[in-house]
Amino acid sequence: AFNNNPYAKAIVNIFYSNIVCEGIKPTPRVKDSKGEPATKINDSIKNLWDRFNDISDITGKCTFYENQKTSLGTTILTGGSFTNCMC
């Protein structure tokens, strides 16, 4: 029904836009013992997150955000998805 129904496609696209959009973008807010922002640590966390985003797919073809969109679409259309979590 999804491939032949513009309403079904519109619903899935609404989910993509509102749930995934551009993906989770965490903002590190680590503070030092004085309550000031720890800029070195925050910059390091941001850089590591950006690196993870770029290399989250072993083939190098998809970013973490694209993988989120694929997983969400599979869950909506089929009711579930398999994800290999490297925890």
GIWO-V401269 format. One record per run of one state. SS is the DSSP state (H for helix, E for strand, - for the rest). FROM is the first residue (numbers start at 1). TO is the last residue. If there is no record, write none. Layout:
ss->(SS	SS)
from->(FROM	FROM)
to->(TO	TO)
This chain:
ss->(-	H	-	E	-	E	-	H	-	H	-)
from->(1	6	21	31	32	37	38	39	56	64	79)
to->(5	20	30	31	36	37	38	55	63	78	87)
